[in-house]
Amino acid sequence: MDELNWSQFETGVFLVNVLGIVYDSQTKRILIGRRVDDPHFQKLSWSFPGGRPGYETELENYLKQEIKNKTGVEVTVEKVVFAKTYPENRQFLSIYYHCEPTGGSAQPGEKFVELKWVKPTEVKQYFTTSLHPTLFSYLESLEQ
C-alpha cells in the first residue's frame, strides 16, 4: 500500500487505537497496565491494554495478540463498548472492546511496567487522561 499523504485530507482521518476492557466476571475486576514515556500522550500513565493495528489486520485479532503481548493474558473479544476521540489529541480514535480472560498469567510485557486488577470504577484513581462519562457508565455497570 502506498504511503498516505495526510495533509491532503481535510477531515475524517484518524489514527485508530483498539483497547481491551479485560473483565474477569468471577472477581469483578478489570486489568489495567502502567506505561511510561508514551510519545503520543505525555500525561498517560495507566491504561487499558491495546494498540494501533496495521491496515491488513483484523481489529479483534490484533487486539487479542496485543493483550497477550502486553499482559500475558489470553482473551476472547466479545463486543465493541465505545469509541471516542480525546480532547488531549483529536487525531486519535480509540475503540474499546469488552474482553474476557481465557488463560495465561498476568505479567507486564511490551510497553507495560506494571499490571493491576482493579474494580472497574477504580480506574478513575489511576488514569491521568480523560475518561468519557459513557465509558465510565459502562464500567459502573460491570460492578452491579
N, C-alpha and C positions, 0 to 999 in steps of 0.2 A: 504494500500500500504506500502511495506517495505521502510525503510529509505534508501536513495541512499548513496553510498559511493563515494562522489565527487572526491576523489583522484584517482579513477580507470579510470577516463576519461581524455584523453589527449587533446581533442578538442571538440568543439561543444556543451558545456553545459553552459547555461546562466540562470540568474535569470530574468524572464520576468516581465516587468512593463508595464501596459497599461495606457495610458494618453489620456484625452479628451481635444480637442480644442473646447471648448464650444463657438460657434459663434452665436450671435444674429444678424440675417440679417437685422432687422429693424434699429438697432442702429449702425451696422457695428463694433461691439465691441466683444472682447473675454474675457472670465473670467479666471483670474489667482488668485492664493492664495499664501499667505506668510506663510512659515513654519519656525520653529526654531528648532535647535539642531537635525537635521537629522543624525542618526548614520552612514548612508552609504555614504552620501555626505556632508561633514562638511561645504563646502562653499555654499551649496544650500540655497537660501532664497525664491525667488518667483518661482512658477512652475505651470504647468497645473495640474488640479485635476486628480487623478487616484490612482493606487496602484498595488500590486503584487497578482494576483489571485492564488487560490489553483488549484490543478490538476483536480479536479472534476468539476470545474466551467467553464461555457461558458464565454469566454473573454468579449463579448459585454454585457452580463447580469451583470457580475461582475462590469464592468466599469460604467454602469448606476447606480448601487447601491452605488459605491464608490463616484461618483459625488454627488449624493443625500446626502450621509452621510457627506461629507466634505464641501458642499456648500449650501445645501438646495434646489438646482435647480434640477428639473426633466428634463431628456433629452431623445432624440432618438439618437441612434448611427447610423450614416449614412454610413461611409466608412473609410477604412484604408487610411491614408495620407502618412505615412512614418514610417520606422523602423530604429533604429540605436543602436550602442554601443557608449560608452562615453570614450574619452581619459582619463578622471579622474578615471574611474573604468570600465575596459573592460568586466567584468563578467556580467554587467547589459545590457540587451537588452530591449529597450523601443519601444513599438508600439503606434504610435499616430493615434487617430481616430478623424474625424470630427464629432462633435455632435451639435445638435440643441436643444435649450431650449424649453420645452413644458409646464412648470409650476413651481410652487414653488417660494420661495423667497430667494434671495442670503443672506445667513447668514454663517459666519465662523463656521465650525464644526470640526469634527475629524481631528487633526493634523494641521489645518489651524488656524492662529490667526487673519488674515485679508484677505479680498477679494477685488478685483478691476475689473471693466470692463474697458478695455483699447483698443485702436486701435491695430490691430494685429501687426503692426511693432514696437509699443512701448515696446514690451516685451524685446527688447534689453536693454532698460533703467532699467529694473527690474531684469532680470535673471543674476545670478552670475556664472552659469555653461555654458558650451559650447552650442551654438545654431547652428546646422548644416545649411550650406548655402541652401540646398534643402528644408529644413523645413522653413527657413526664406522666400524663394521664394514663398512657398505656402501661408505663412502669408501675404506677399505682394499682392498676387492675390486676397485675400479676401477684400482688400481695394479698388479695382478697380470697 
